Amino acid sequence: MSYHTVVLQILVNAVLSRATKLDFHYAEKLQSHLHADIAKQHNQWVQANHSCQLHGTHDPVTRLGRNKDPDSSKFSREEDPSETDPFCTLTSNTFLGGRGISVVTKPEIAEKIASLPAFGLKERPVLRDDRPPPYEIKHVVGKGMGMIANRTIFRGERLFANAVTGIFHNEAFLARSAREYRLRTDLIEKAVHQLPGDSRKKFHAMIGQPGGHSEVVGKLNVNTFSEDFGGEEHSIMIPEPARMNHDCRPNAMYYFDPRTLVHYTHAARTIYAGEEITITYIDPLQTREKRLEAIQRSWGFDCACALCTQPLVYTEASDGRIEAINQLVEVLAGTKNRTDNRVTTDEEKPKMAELLVDLYEQERLYSHVADAWMWVALLYQKAGKKWEALKWTYRSEEGILIHEGPGNHGPTRMSNMIFDLSVQLGLEDELVDNA
């Protein structure tokens, strides 16, 4: 297949708030031209065969894992291929000063992605400073390459922030026939090929899943993060944090800003020089057996982290704490009754939440403890214990900021609570409307 590309400019500064869950239709052939009324706008998109047709009108934590290829159990060579395919490509070589981005998704979702504020920013966001990075990429025994701290990194310190270079609809990795698989693989490979040279080089430097029919798909299978666009599951590609290896008790955490398409990673606790920087690929609030199954099923390796390899007596104690955490969360959320069927009083609930915090800390779940801090703050406030509520609200605000980001409603909610409690405790003057 030859790829005849034409560079067109489109308008991409419409309002994100209009994006909702999208319906889609199957398109037999996707046109490679735009409507004339938007062809002269400022953002450039590469158009080629099977490119997404854009119109003038224009909302994360585990990683994706291994997807399906023609040798998988769900792949059927006997089924007739679909005559039409719902996926198309969309590439901008000018995104974020030439970093570039490629998208493989359904046409309606592609149009919404192209309308995100990320493409209409008048100034590029400052994603890094001039200081040398606090880590080095080195060989790690039994893991290959890994990210090693070269100085002390304190909790909350940003490790890096990188814009997405690829967005891929999860269903694009699945197929009902060999022909459909080849067509979709070609589409995914083309999306990567259309990226600017530096981003393409970073992509090919990633380690991929061995044994597949496509090197590109093999790399995406084990180096992407899962996010929703248009209410449907996608995989986002950011080559830089892909260097971080898995640990069931990680020392780093990340969040994704879907408006700006930037992925942020922060230290979840103090990380010392020489220590590997890790994230978790799975839900850590599972027993050892379930964690091992999830890692093997999705990534094809046996987890060798300190938690999973300790003697059985210790892993059983850890499993008990994990089960207690999940039970406490369900009771506090009102989705499960206590075994004695007693109603938990407002006086008891903060103590339950403090127990939850202790269990998180015992389990070294520093990347998830902010949720427990928020529980304690809210429950002390409800119980009328203002000083205790203020203490935990401050902790929760800091935790949510680095766990979910400032664009989430959580930090704003905590900031408002801090102000209200401070006024009630005589630490802050109440705002006076002088209008």
N, C-alpha and C positions, 0 to 999 in steps of 0.2 A: 504494500500500500504506500503511495506517495503522499507526502504531507505538504500540500500547497497552502502557505500561510499568508494572511493579509493582516496588517496591523491597523486596527480601528480604534477610535477614541469614543468613550462613553461617559455618560453622566452617572456618578456613583455617590452622590451626597444626599440621598433621600433619607427619610426618617426610619430608623430601625424599629421603632415601636409598632409599626404596622405588620411586622413579621409574625405570622401565626403558623400553626400546624397546617401543612399544605397538602392539597390533593394533587395528583399528578396524572398525566395521560401518557400513553405509549406513542412515541413519534417514529414513523417509519424511516424518515430521513430528516436529519437536523440541518437546517440551512446554515451557511457560513457567512452570512451577511447580516448587518444590523439595519434597523429602520433609519431612514435618512434624517429624521428629526433629532437623533442622538449621535449621529456619526461624527460630529465635530467637537465633542466634549473632551475633557483633559486627560482621563485615565486610559491607558492603552491596553488592549486585550488582544492576544494572538488568536486568530481565527483559522481553523483548519477543518478537515473532514470530521464529521461528528462533533463539531463545536456547538456549544450551547447558544441558542438564539436568545438574545437579550432584547427586551422591550423598554420603552421609555419610562415606565412606572416601576417605580420601584417603591430565640431568640434562640469531674469531672470530676474513688478515682483510682480508675484502673486502666491498664493498657490493654490493647485489643487482643493480643495473642495470635496463635496460628489460625489461619483461615483454611478454606477448602481448596484443593487443587484436583485435577482429574483422577488422582489415585485414591481420593477419600471415599468413605463409605456412602456419603450422600450424593455422590456424583454418578449420574446415569449416562452411559454412552449410547444407550438405545433410544432415548427420547428424541423426538424431532426437535431441532433447534427452533427457537422463537423467530418469527419473521421480522419482528421489530424488537428494539431494545430501549429501555427507558433512560439510559445513561448517556451523558455527553461530557465533553471536556471544556474547560475554561481556564485560560492562562493569562496572567499579567506579568510581563517582564519588567514593569516599572514599579511594582509594589515595593514600598519601603526603600526607596532609593536604589532600586535595582536588585534587591534580594529575590524578588519574584515569588509567584505563588501559582500553583496549578490545582484545579478542582475537577473531580470526577463525581458527578451526582446527577440527579434528575433535573430536567430543565427548569421547573418552577423554583426549586431550591437554589439552583445556580443563580437565578436572577435575584433572589433574596440575599445570597452571599455577596454578589456584586454590588448590592446596595448598602452594605455595612459601612458604618462611619470610618472604618479602617482605610477605605479607599478614597475618602473625601477629606482627609486631614490636610490642613494647610501647612503644618509643620510636622516633621518626623518626630516621633516620641523618642526621648532619651532612654535607651535601653541598657547602656553601660557607661561607666566612667573611664577615666584614663589610668586608673590603678591596675596593676597586674592582677590577673585572676587569683583567687585564694586556693587554687587547686592545680594539679598537673595530671595529664593522662599517662598512666603507667600500666605495666603488666601486673595483673593480680593472679596469684597462683590459683588454678582451678576455675578461673572465670574469664580469662583473656584480658582485654583491656578494661581499665576501670578509672574512676576519678578519685584522686588522692589529695586530701587537704595538705597544703604546704605551709599553713600557719593556723593559729587558733581562730575558729569561726564561731561567732556568738549567735545564740538563738535569735531568729528574726532577721539575720543578715541575708541580704539578697545574694544568691549565688550566681544567677544569671536570669536574663529575660530575653527571649527570642521569639520572633514572629514565625508563624506557621509558614511552611513552604509547600504544603500539600494537604488537601482535604479530599477524602475518598469515602463515598457511600459504602457502608459495610456490605450491602447486597451486591455490589459490583464484583466482590470477590467470590460470589457463588454462581453456579451455572447449572443448567439442566441438561446440557449436552456438550460434547467435545467442541463443536463449532461455536457455541455460545461462549464457552470458556476462552477459546482463542480470540474471539472478537473483544471480549471484555479485558483480557490480558493485554491485547494490543492497545486498547484505549488507555489503560493504566500506564503502560510503558511509554506511550506517546506523551502523556501528561508530564511524566518525569523528564523525558527528553526535551520538552519545550522549555524547561526552566533555564534561567541564566547559568552560565558556566560555573560560577563559584558555588551556587546552591546545588547544582548537579554533581559537582565534585564531592561536596560534603555528604550527599546522599549515597554515592557509590562507596564512600569510605566506611559506611556502617556495615556491621557484621549481619549476615542474613541467615535465614532458615535454610539448612542444607537439604539437598535432595529434591527440590521442587523443579518444575518445568520452566519457571521464570525467575531470574535473579532479582528483578525489580520487585515482584510480588513477594519473594522470599524475604527481602529486606523489610518490606512494609509489614509483613505478618508479625514480626517480633520487635519492631521499633516504633510503633505508633501508639497514640493515646486515644481513648474513646471519648467522643463528645457528640452532642445532639445539634443538628441544624435542621430547622423546619420541622421539629418534632420527630426526626428520624435519626438513627444511629449512624455516625460517621467515624472515621479514623483520621486523626490529624498527625501530620509528620513535622517534627522539629528535630533535625539531626543532632544538635548540640546536646540536649539532655538525654538522648538515646545512649550516651556513654555511661550513664548511671546504672549500676547493677542492682539486682533485687535483694532485699532483706525483709524478713517478716517483721522486724522491728527497726524501721529505717530512721535515719537521722536527718532526713530532708523531706520536705513536702512541697507540693506544687499546686498551682491553680491556673485556670485558663480564662482569659477575658474574651468572650465571644464578640464583643463590639469592636475591639481593636485587633483581634486575632493574635494576641501576644500571650505566650506561655511563661509563667514566672515560677522560679524555684527558690525557696528560702530554707535556711537551717532550722530544723525543728527543735534542736537542742544544741548545746555547745559541742562543737566538733574539733578535735585536737589534731595538730600537725601529724601527718603520717596515717591518719585514719581514713578509711574509704568512705566516700560520700554515697549514700544509697537511698533509694526510694522503694516503695512496695508496689509490686505489679498486681497484687490481688487484694481482696478484702481481708485485712489482718484479724478481724474479729471472728475468726473461725478456729476450730480445734486443729491440732497439728495434722491429724489424718486428712482433714478436708483441705488444709492448705497445701499439703504435699500433692494431693490429687489434682488440685486446681493448677499448680505450677507445671506438673507433668503433662496434664491434658492440653494446656494452652501454649507452653513454651518448650516442652520436651526435655526438661532437665530436672534433676532431683535437687530440691532446696538444701543447701549446705550451710545455712545461717546458724548462728550460735543457738538460737531458740530451738530450731528443729533437730539439731544434732546432740543436744544435751541428754543425759541419762533419762530413761523412761519415767522414773519417780518424779523428776522435775517437770517433764512435759505434761504429766498427768495433773500436777498441781496447777500448772499454767492453764491447761484446758478448763479446769474448774473455775479459775478466775475469769476466763473468757465467757463461760456460760453464765456466771454471776453478773457480769457486765451487761450481757444481752437481756437477762431477766430484769435487772434494775431499770434499764431503759424502757422496757415494755411496761413495767408497773408505773413508772413516772409518766409515761406518755398516755396511760390509761387504756392501753391495748391488751393488758393482761391483768388478772386479779392475783392478789397474794394467795398463797396456798392455804392460809388460815381464813381466807375470805373476809378479813377485816378491812375496813376502810382506812386508808392511810390519811392521817390528819395533816393539816398544814404545818404543825410543829415537827412532825416526823419527816416530811418530805425533804427539807434541806439537809438533814442528817443522812438520808438515803443518797442524796446527790453528792455529798462529801465522801461517802463511802465509794461512790462511783469514781470520783476523782482519784482516790487512793488506789483503786484497782487499776485504773488507767496507768498511773505512775509506776505501780508494781510491775505491770506488764510492759513498761517502757514504750507505751503508745503515745509518745510525745507529739506525733503528727496528728493525733485525733483528740487530744485531751481538751481542746478548746470547747468542744461540744459539752463536755461535763462541766466546765467552768460556767458556761452560760446557764445550764440547768440550776446550778447552785445560786447564781446571782438572781435569777427570776424567782426561784422558790423562797429565798430569803426576803425578797421584796414583797412577795405575796403574804408571807408570814409577818410582815411589819417590822422585820429586823433590819433597819436601814443601814447601820454601820457595816454589818456583815454583807449586806447586799452590795454596798458601794465597793468594798474590798474585792469581791468576786467579779463585779462588773468591770472594774479596771483590768483585771486579768483576762476576762473574756474578750474585751475590746482588742487587746493586743494579740490574743490568740487568733481571733477571727480575721484580723487584718492580714496576717501572714498565711492563714489557712485557706481563706476564701477570696481575699482581695478587697480593696476599698470600693469596688463597684458593686459589691454585694450589699443587701439591705442590712445584714447583721451588724457591721461596724456602726452604721448610722443609728440603729436601734440602741446599741450599747452606749454610744455617745450621748444620746438623748436621755437615757437612764442615768448616766453619770451626772448630767446637768440637773435633772429633776431631784435626784437624791441629795446632791450638793446643796441645792436651794433649801430643801427640807431640813438639812442638818446645819444650816447656817454657814456653809462654806462658800456660797456663791450668791450674788445678788440676783434676784428675779428680774428677768428682762421686762423692761417697761416700754410699752408702745407709745412713742411720742407723737405719732401722726395725728 
